[in-house]
């Protein structure tokens, strides 16, 4: 593993803690996140969620995300999203169009980007 690969992995692990905290606060009414893995080199995010009413965890993979900065604000734009639930994949395809996959990155996460 090269120095730069190790540096990217270290940065990803550092980013995961504030991102996990923020996302768990956001989804608290629905359940919680049990796993988060960020791979900034390949622009991929893997998440495992335990949602209320679901018998088993849900796997979510976000591929090809991008980070942009405009007027001092940082945004994440989610690329392809796949889950372990067919009905969620259909819902995402029909109602969560790419133009609606852009979110402001909170300050705690932005500090380590």
C-alpha positions as CSV (number, residue, x, y, z in Angstrom):
1,X,0.0,0.0,0.0
2,X,1.4,3.4,-1.0
3,X,1.7,6.3,1.4
4,X,-1.1,8.2,-0.4
5,X,-3.4,5.2,-0.3
6,X,-2.8,4.9,3.5
7,X,-3.4,8.6,3.9
8,X,-6.7,8.4,2.0
9,X,-7.8,5.4,4.1
10,X,-6.9,7.3,7.3
11,X,-8.8,10.3,6.2
12,X,-11.9,8.1,5.4
13,X,-11.8,6.5,8.9
14,X,-11.5,10.0,10.4
15,X,-14.5,11.2,8.4
16,X,-16.7,8.2,9.4
17,X,-17.1,9.2,13.0
18,X,-18.7,12.6,12.6
19,X,-20.7,11.4,9.5
20,X,-22.0,8.4,11.6
21,X,-23.0,10.7,14.4
22,X,-24.8,13.2,12.1
23,X,-26.6,10.5,10.1
24,X,-27.7,8.7,13.3
25,X,-29.2,11.9,14.6
26,X,-30.9,12.5,11.3
27,X,-32.5,9.0,11.0
28,X,-33.1,8.5,14.7
29,X,-37.0,8.4,14.3
30,X,-36.6,5.6,11.8
31,X,-33.8,3.5,13.4
32,X,-30.0,3.7,13.4
33,X,-26.9,3.1,11.4
34,X,-24.8,0.1,12.5
35,X,-22.0,0.4,9.9
36,X,-20.5,3.1,7.8
37,X,-17.5,2.7,5.4
38,X,-16.3,5.6,3.2
39,X,-13.9,4.9,0.3
40,X,-13.0,8.3,-1.1
41,X,-10.6,6.8,-3.6
42,X,-13.4,4.9,-5.3
43,X,-16.1,7.4,-4.4
44,X,-18.2,4.8,-2.6
45,X,-20.1,4.8,0.7
46,X,-21.4,1.6,2.3
47,X,-24.0,1.8,5.1
48,X,-25.9,-0.8,7.2
49,X,-29.1,0.4,8.8
50,X,-31.3,-1.2,11.4
51,X,-34.7,0.4,10.8
52,X,-37.7,0.1,12.9
53,X,-40.1,-2.6,11.6
54,X,-37.5,-4.3,9.6
55,X,-36.5,-7.9,10.6
56,X,-33.0,-7.6,9.3
57,X,-30.5,-4.9,8.6
58,X,-30.6,-3.0,5.2
59,X,-27.4,-2.6,3.2
60,X,-27.0,0.6,1.2
61,X,-24.2,1.3,-1.3
62,X,-23.7,4.7,-2.8
63,X,-21.5,4.7,-5.8
64,X,-19.9,7.7,-7.6
65,X,-20.6,10.4,-5.1
66,X,-19.1,13.9,-5.6
67,X,-18.2,16.7,-3.3
68,X,-18.6,20.3,-4.4
69,X,-18.2,23.7,-2.8
70,X,-20.2,26.7,-3.7
71,X,-20.2,30.1,-1.9
72,X,-18.4,28.5,1.1
73,X,-20.9,25.6,1.4
74,X,-20.0,22.0,0.8
75,X,-22.4,19.6,-0.8
76,X,-22.4,15.9,-1.4
77,X,-24.2,14.6,-4.5
78,X,-25.0,11.0,-4.4
79,X,-24.5,8.9,-7.5
80,X,-26.0,5.4,-8.0
81,X,-27.7,4.1,-4.9
82,X,-28.4,0.4,-4.4
83,X,-30.0,-1.3,-1.4
84,X,-30.6,-4.8,-0.2
85,X,-34.4,-4.2,-0.5
86,X,-36.0,-4.4,-3.9
87,X,-38.8,-2.1,-2.9
88,X,-36.4,0.6,-1.8
89,X,-34.5,0.4,-5.0
90,X,-37.7,0.9,-6.9
91,X,-38.7,3.8,-4.7
92,X,-35.3,5.4,-5.3
93,X,-35.5,5.0,-9.0
94,X,-39.0,6.4,-9.3
95,X,-38.9,9.2,-6.7
96,X,-35.3,10.1,-5.7
97,X,-34.1,11.4,-9.0
98,X,-30.4,12.4,-9.4
99,X,-31.2,16.1,-9.2
100,X,-32.7,15.5,-5.7
101,X,-29.6,13.7,-4.4
102,X,-27.7,16.8,-3.3
103,X,-27.2,17.5,0.4
104,X,-25.4,20.1,2.4
105,X,-22.5,18.7,4.3
106,X,-22.6,19.7,8.0
107,X,-19.7,21.5,9.6
108,X,-18.4,18.6,11.8
109,X,-18.0,16.5,8.7
110,X,-16.8,19.3,6.5
111,X,-13.8,19.9,8.9
112,X,-12.1,16.7,7.9
113,X,-12.8,16.7,4.2
